[in-house]
Amino acid sequence: MMEENIVQEQSAELQNKLAKPWLKIALFSVLGLVLMGGLVFAGSKLRRREVKPAFEPMPTIGPEATEVVFPPVISPLKEEEEVRISAENNGGQVILKIGQTLILSLASNPSTGYTWEVVEIDEAILRQTYRGYKSDRPLPGAGGQDVWHFATQAEGRTTLSLRYWRPWEEVKPTRTFNVEVIVR
């Protein structure tokens, strides 16, 4: 009988020893899953929150890059302070007042290697303050519009001339744009 009691005590001791590590492992596993679930839930909450950058990010290359801005960027102007022209005004004349901004938009496709370049302007009369590119569609190779803003500086006349070309090729430009600007 004594041997039976000793065997039962040893068996109970062994069960207690075995039960406790499994209990610890089970508790830690459950606790770990709860904590990980909470972190995943918190992480998904954080990803949904929109964070606005303190500055405009640099443009990227790819289908997401729909607009490239070349600094300096001026603040938006009132409609009456802007005069907009495009390829339809090529060879024409534009009359501006001091304080007005000339906005020029020309079709382009930088993915082909071609670029618009200002080749003639009297900066004492008309000064470039902005240049940017706006894609027509967010697709690789899609064309868009090159946009310039020019601020009037003083009264006078100047010719605004641009060429559309590949700078590394020594050939005539494929397109040109010329407009006479009169500031009164």
C-alpha positions in Angstrom: 0.0 0.0 0.0 2.8 2.2 0.8 4.3 1.6 -2.6 1.0 2.4 -4.1 0.9 5.8 -2.3 4.4 6.6 -3.4 3.6 5.8 -7.0 0.4 8.0 -6.8 2.4 10.9 -5.2 5.1 10.6 -7.9 2.5 10.4 -10.6 0.7 13.5 -9.2 4.0 15.3 -9.0 4.9 14.4 -12.5 1.5 15.5 -13.8 1.9 18.9 -12.0 5.3 19.4 -13.5 4.1 18.5 -16.9 0.9 20.5 -16.6 2.6 23.7 -15.5 4.9 24.0 -18.6 2.0 23.3 -20.9 -0.1 25.8 -19.1 2.7 28.4 -19.3 3.2 27.7 -23.0 -0.5 27.9 -23.7 -0.9 31.2 -21.7 2.1 32.7 -23.5 0.8 31.6 -26.9 -2.6 33.1 -26.3 -1.0 36.3 -24.9 1.3 36.5 -27.9 -1.6 36.0 -30.3 -3.7 38.7 -28.6 -0.7 41.1 -28.7 0.1 40.4 -32.3 -3.6 40.7 -33.2 -3.7 44.1 -31.5 -0.5 45.2 -33.3 -1.9 44.1 -36.7 -5.2 45.9 -35.9 -3.3 49.0 -34.8 -1.1 48.8 -37.9 -4.1 48.6 -40.2 -5.5 51.7 -38.5 -2.2 53.6 -38.9 -2.0 52.7 -42.6 -5.5 54.1 -43.3 -4.7 57.4 -41.7 -3.6 59.9 -44.4 -0.3 61.7 -43.5 0.3 64.9 -45.4 4.0 65.7 -46.0 5.5 69.0 -44.9 6.8 69.5 -48.4 6.0 68.3 -51.9 7.7 65.0 -52.7 10.1 64.8 -55.6 8.6 63.4 -58.7 9.0 59.8 -59.5 9.4 58.0 -62.8 6.6 55.6 -63.8 2.9 55.5 -64.4 2.2 57.3 -61.1 4.3 60.4 -62.2 1.7 62.6 -63.8 3.1 65.9 -62.9 6.6 67.2 -62.7 7.2 70.7 -61.2 10.4 72.7 -61.7 10.9 75.2 -58.9 10.3 78.0 -58.1 6.5 77.6 -57.9 4.4 80.7 -57.6 1.1 80.8 -55.7 -2.2 80.6 -57.6 -3.3 83.8 -59.2 -6.7 85.4 -59.6 -8.3 84.7 -63.0 -8.0 88.4 -64.2 -4.3 88.3 -63.5 -3.7 85.4 -65.9 -3.5 85.4 -69.7 -3.5 81.9 -71.1 -2.0 81.0 -74.5 -1.3 77.7 -76.4 -0.1 76.4 -79.7 -3.1 78.2 -81.3 -1.3 81.5 -80.6 1.9 80.5 -82.4 3.0 83.4 -84.6 0.6 85.8 -82.9 0.7 88.7 -80.5 -0.2 89.0 -76.8 -0.8 92.2 -75.0 -0.3 92.2 -71.2 -0.4 94.8 -68.4 2.2 95.1 -65.7 1.2 92.6 -62.9 -0.3 90.1 -65.2 1.1 86.6 -65.7 1.3 84.8 -69.1 0.6 81.1 -68.9 1.8 79.1 -71.9 0.7 75.4 -72.4 2.3 73.3 -75.2 1.8 69.6 -76.0 4.8 67.4 -75.3 5.9 63.9 -74.6 9.1 63.8 -72.6 9.2 60.0 -72.8 10.4 60.4 -76.5 13.4 62.4 -75.4 12.0 65.6 -76.9 11.7 68.7 -74.7 10.6 72.3 -75.1 13.3 74.9 -74.5 13.0 78.7 -74.3 15.5 80.1 -76.8 14.5 83.8 -76.8 13.0 86.1 -74.2 13.9 89.6 -72.8 13.9 88.9 -69.1 13.8 92.6 -68.3 10.2 92.6 -69.7 9.0 89.0 -69.2 10.6 86.6 -66.6 9.9 82.9 -66.3 8.6 82.0 -62.8 7.4 78.5 -63.2 7.8 75.4 -65.5 5.9 72.1 -65.1 4.6 69.1 -66.9 1.0 67.7 -66.6 0.4 64.3 -68.2 -2.9 63.8 -70.1 -3.2 60.2 -68.8 -1.3 58.3 -66.1 0.1 55.8 -68.6 3.8 55.2 -69.5 4.6 57.0 -72.7 1.5 59.1 -72.7 1.8 62.7 -73.8 0.8 65.8 -71.9 1.3 69.5 -71.6 4.4 71.5 -70.7 3.3 74.7 -68.8 5.2 77.9 -68.2 4.3 81.0 -66.2 5.9 84.3 -67.1 5.6 87.4 -65.0 5.6 90.9 -66.6 8.5 93.0 -65.3 8.4 96.2 -67.3 6.7 97.9 -70.3 8.1 96.9 -73.7 8.1 94.3 -76.4 9.8 90.9 -76.5 9.6 87.8 -78.6 9.0 84.6 -76.7 10.5 81.7 -78.7 10.7 78.0 -77.8 11.9 74.9 -79.7 10.9 71.3 -79.3 13.9 69.1 -79.8 16.3 66.5 -78.4 19.2 68.5 -77.0 21.8 65.8 -77.8 20.9 65.8 -81.5 22.4 68.4 -83.8 19.4 68.8 -86.1 16.7 71.4 -86.5 13.9 71.3 -83.9 10.8 69.3 -84.8 8.5 72.2 -83.7 8.9 75.9 -82.7 6.6 78.3 -81.0 6.9 82.1 -81.3 4.7 84.9 -79.9 5.3 88.6 -79.7 4.6 89.9 -76.2 3.7 93.5 -75.6 3.6 94.8 -72.0 1.9 98.2 -71.5 
